[in-house]
């Protein structure tokens, strides 16, 4: 079973950047689809970006042009590069994995991102 651990969160000023990592252990997740999600206080969880086994990616409109998702299969890690951060990006960010196009069933514990104005 794949286990996911996120890291890289923290406090940053508006306009700054952070890179989140989602490291997988237990088995290789080369064939998995991996997504980043976020949940702000009092709000529902929302999808941020996905990267497919093929390397294809997609993004939520709110982060297009600012965030980049990528995967390093050799390191068994997926990254989320976040640039030009805004206070509204403040949330707990979690990664999730699934084989193929099945619903996400494997989740990490999350990492806090706080953007100050």
C-alpha positions in Angstrom: 0.0 0.0 0.0 1.3 3.5 -0.9 1.7 5.9 2.0 1.9 9.7 1.4 3.8 12.3 3.4 3.6 16.0 2.6 6.2 18.6 3.5 7.2 22.1 2.6 4.4 24.2 4.1 5.0 27.3 6.1 4.4 31.0 6.5 5.1 33.3 3.5 4.3 36.8 2.6 1.9 37.6 -0.3 3.8 37.4 -3.6 6.2 34.8 -2.3 6.7 31.1 -3.2 6.7 27.7 -1.6 7.3 24.2 -2.9 5.3 21.4 -1.4 6.4 17.8 -1.7 4.4 14.6 -1.6 6.6 11.7 -0.9 5.3 8.1 -1.4 6.6 5.1 0.4 5.5 1.5 0.4 5.6 1.0 -3.3 6.3 2.9 -6.4 3.5 5.1 -7.5 4.6 5.6 -11.1 1.3 4.4 -12.4 -0.8 6.5 -10.0 -2.7 9.7 -10.6 -1.7 12.2 -7.8 -3.6 15.3 -6.9 -3.1 18.2 -4.5 -6.1 19.5 -2.6 -6.6 22.3 0.0 -9.0 23.2 2.7 -9.3 26.6 4.3 -11.0 27.1 7.7 -14.7 27.0 7.3 -14.6 26.0 3.7 -14.9 22.7 1.8 -11.9 20.9 0.4 -11.1 21.8 -3.2 -9.0 20.3 -5.8 -5.9 22.3 -6.8 -4.0 20.3 -9.4 -3.6 16.7 -10.7 -0.8 14.9 -12.5 -1.5 11.7 -14.3 0.7 8.7 -14.9 1.3 10.0 -18.4 2.6 13.3 -17.0 -0.4 15.2 -18.1 -1.6 17.9 -15.7 -4.6 20.0 -14.9 -5.3 22.9 -12.6 -8.1 24.7 -10.8 -8.8 28.1 -12.3 -7.8 29.8 -9.1 -4.2 28.6 -9.4 -3.6 28.5 -13.1 -0.5 30.3 -14.1 0.8 30.4 -10.5 1.1 26.8 -9.4 2.9 24.0 -11.2 2.5 20.3 -10.4 5.2 17.9 -11.3 6.4 14.4 -10.5 9.8 12.8 -10.1 9.2 9.1 -10.5 12.8 8.3 -9.6 12.3 10.0 -6.2 8.7 8.7 -5.8 7.7 12.3 -5.2 5.2 14.8 -6.5 5.8 18.5 -6.1 3.6 21.6 -6.1 5.5 24.8 -6.9 3.4 27.7 -5.7 4.3 31.2 -6.9 2.8 34.6 -6.5 1.0 33.4 -3.4 -2.1 35.2 -2.2 -3.7 35.4 1.3 -6.6 33.4 -0.1 -4.2 30.5 -0.8 -4.0 30.0 2.9 -5.1 26.4 3.7 -4.1 22.9 4.7 -2.7 21.3 1.5 -3.0 17.5 1.1 -1.9 15.2 -1.6 -3.8 12.1 -2.7 -3.2 9.2 -5.0 -5.2 6.7 -7.0 -4.5 4.1 -9.7 -5.9 5.1 -13.0 -9.0 7.2 -12.9 -10.5 5.7 -9.7 -11.5 8.0 -6.9 -8.7 9.2 -4.7 -8.5 6.8 -1.7 -4.9 7.3 -0.4 -4.3 10.6 1.4 -1.5 12.3 3.2 -1.8 14.1 6.5 -1.6 17.6 5.1 0.7 20.5 5.5 -0.3 24.1 6.5 0.3 27.0 4.1 -0.2 30.5 5.5 0.1 33.5 3.3 0.2 36.9 5.1 -0.9 40.1 3.5 
